[in-house]
């Protein structure tokens, strides 16, 4: 009986704490409070009353336990604690059965009291064990609920962050798209400007050649004019010889006229070749490669560059040395493009020696050398036609040697160079012809540019 009230007190306190009845179920909290104090009073009374009163108190304890069992089963608000029925039901049933046997069959109860107490104790142990297990399950469930709630909160935060990020991504995408369009427009403008600068570079080199071409073309034209005048005189003499009947003189004069006509034809073709070369240099490349004699190309552009500079600056003078490989074969190149490369390298070489000459170094003689060499393939290697342009100027400083082939980089003063000559030459040799353009230089002693073209 005492145990019944102790269990009642414990169960009521457990229910009040677990269900938080003071906050969630105030009405039931009052009922549980009454049961708690009634159980506490009965526990105190049961210690000092007689046997008949003990039986009455025992039935009161059973009634209160049955009431708690009923509300756990019947009331919706307590359904979450129905698992406690499994803990309370065995003990309550055995307790009621025990009291009934004691009331109705006292002799039987007395005989089997020890067994009945053992069963009652087993039910009590079951009650304690189930309460402990339920307590742990409740804690685990509460922990799981907290974890689930945290995950839900995290998911909400993630959804919110995702939405914000999507907005930021859309805004950033719009910005990037706008920047891309602006950059594309700037790139198109830059390409157009670069094309204009490249054309300007070509026209600038053409301007430098104009005086040289005029000088070169003047010589064959002078020969044409002179031999034409001589032929006119010879024709007059031949008419006079015909009138005199001197046929030997006529034949001699006719032979002289024929020889002069051959010379006129030769120098006329020479002038025609110079004009064609000028036109090739001035027009855009058609991208078609054709067999070309490198020696002739290099020698022609060397003389044109020299006479062009002489026409611009009468004080300019430099020694020119050539060494052309006699075994050189015609190679497939775009003549006007490689011509521009050679012209650019020679013009730069003349500029370098002119600048050094201005320094007034004693005993200095400006010299530009142009040479060619045919390198035949060895093993699996390729054959190469090599063109070298060397000067004895001041050389290229080490700090800028890695930049000389970059577009728009120049060491010349403002207004004297676009910085596209070497860049354009590098692209023509490497990209347009699959060759190589290298430089060897030493400060104070000069530079040598080497063009290697596959044969």
Secondary structure, 3 states (H helix, E strand, C coil): CHHHHHHHHHHHHHHHHHHCHHHHCHHHHHHHHHHHHHHHHHHHHHCCCCHHHHHHHHHHHHHHHHHHHHHHHHCHHHHHHCHHHHHHHHHHHHHHHHHHHHHHCHHHHHHCHHHHHHHHHHHHHHHHHHHHHHHHHHHHHHHHHHHHHHHHHHHHHHHHHHHHHHHHHHHHHHHHHHHHHHHHHHHHHHHHHHHHHHHHHHHHHHHHHHHHHHHHHHHHHHHHHHHHHHHHHHHHHHHHHHHHCCHHHHHHHHHHHHHHHHHHHHHHHHHHHHHHHHHHHHCCCCCCCEEECHHHHHHHHHHHHHHHHHHHCCCCCCEEEEECCCCCCCEEECHHHHHHHHHHHHHHHHHHHHHHHHCCCCCCCCEEEEEEEEECCCCCCCCEEEEEEEECCCCCCHHHCCCCCCCCCCCCCCCCCCCCHHHHHHHHHHHHHCCEEEEEEECCCEEEEEEEEEC
